[in-house]
Amino acid sequence: MDEDYPRNLPEFDARFASEEACREYLAKLRWPQGFVCPRCQGRESWTTQRNLLVCRACQYQVSLTAGTVLEGTRKPLALWFKAMWWVTA
């Protein structure tokens, strides 16, 4: 697991207090060296209002949760992170 993963509930609440913090954590896990387009291997992207990453080179859209147990969820990531914390802690 990630070295900076929280060790207790107060650390967890501080670390994953927002959707953005959860998205940043997932991006770091998925692309530890930075974004890499699954189609063209491009390294630069921008984010849509729906939180999809769009490759600057080929315009391919990818979700942070694609291919994970969170794929297709409509619930906030912060809620899922909290549920996973309670199941695993």
C-alpha positions as CSV (number, residue, x, y, z in Angstrom):
1,M,0.0,0.0,0.0
2,D,1.0,3.6,-0.4
3,E,3.5,4.9,2.2
4,D,1.4,7.9,3.0
5,Y,-1.8,5.9,3.5
6,P,-3.5,6.9,6.8
7,R,-2.9,4.8,9.9
8,N,-6.0,5.9,11.8
9,L,-9.4,7.5,11.3
10,P,-8.4,11.1,12.0
11,E,-5.5,10.7,9.4
12,F,-7.9,9.1,7.0
13,D,-10.5,12.0,7.4
14,A,-7.8,14.6,6.8
15,R,-6.2,12.8,3.8
16,F,-9.5,12.0,2.0
17,A,-11.6,15.0,3.0
18,S,-12.7,15.8,-0.6
19,E,-13.5,14.2,-3.9
20,E,-10.4,15.9,-5.4
21,A,-8.2,14.3,-2.8
22,C,-9.7,10.9,-3.6
23,R,-9.2,11.5,-7.3
24,E,-5.6,12.6,-6.8
25,Y,-4.9,9.4,-4.8
26,L,-6.4,7.2,-7.5
27,A,-4.5,8.9,-10.2
28,K,-1.2,8.4,-8.2
29,L,-2.0,4.7,-7.8
30,R,-3.0,4.2,-11.5
31,W,-0.2,6.3,-13.0
32,P,2.7,6.5,-10.5
33,Q,4.9,8.2,-13.0
34,G,2.2,10.5,-14.3
35,F,-0.7,10.1,-16.8
36,V,-0.1,7.7,-19.7
37,C,-2.8,7.4,-22.4
38,P,-3.9,3.8,-22.8
39,R,-4.3,4.3,-26.5
40,C,-1.3,6.4,-27.7
41,Q,1.0,6.5,-24.6
42,G,0.7,10.3,-24.6
43,R,1.8,11.9,-21.3
44,E,-0.4,15.0,-21.2
45,S,-4.1,15.3,-20.4
46,W,-6.8,17.7,-19.3
47,T,-9.9,17.0,-17.2
48,T,-13.5,17.4,-18.3
49,Q,-16.4,18.6,-16.1
50,R,-17.4,15.0,-15.8
51,N,-13.9,14.2,-14.4
52,L,-12.7,12.3,-17.5
53,L,-9.1,12.6,-18.5
54,V,-8.6,13.5,-22.1
55,C,-5.3,12.8,-23.8
56,R,-3.9,15.9,-25.5
57,A,-2.4,13.9,-28.3
58,C,-5.3,11.7,-29.4
59,Q,-8.3,13.0,-27.5
60,Y,-9.0,9.6,-26.0
61,Q,-11.1,9.9,-22.8
62,V,-10.4,7.7,-19.8
63,S,-11.9,7.6,-16.3
64,L,-9.8,7.1,-13.2
65,T,-12.2,4.4,-12.1
66,A,-12.3,2.5,-15.4
67,G,-11.3,-1.2,-14.9
68,T,-11.7,-0.9,-11.1
69,V,-14.5,-2.0,-8.7
70,L,-15.5,1.7,-8.7
71,E,-16.2,1.8,-12.4
72,G,-19.6,3.2,-13.2
73,T,-20.4,4.3,-9.7
74,R,-22.6,7.3,-9.1
75,K,-21.7,7.6,-5.5
76,P,-19.0,10.0,-4.4
77,L,-15.5,8.5,-4.1
78,A,-15.1,9.9,-0.6
79,L,-18.1,7.7,0.4
80,W,-16.5,4.6,-1.2
81,F,-13.2,5.4,0.4
82,K,-14.8,5.6,3.8
83,A,-16.7,2.4,3.2
84,M,-13.5,0.6,2.2
85,W,-11.8,2.0,5.3
86,W,-14.4,0.6,7.6
87,V,-14.4,-2.8,5.9
88,T,-10.6,-3.1,6.0
89,A,-9.8,-1.4,9.3
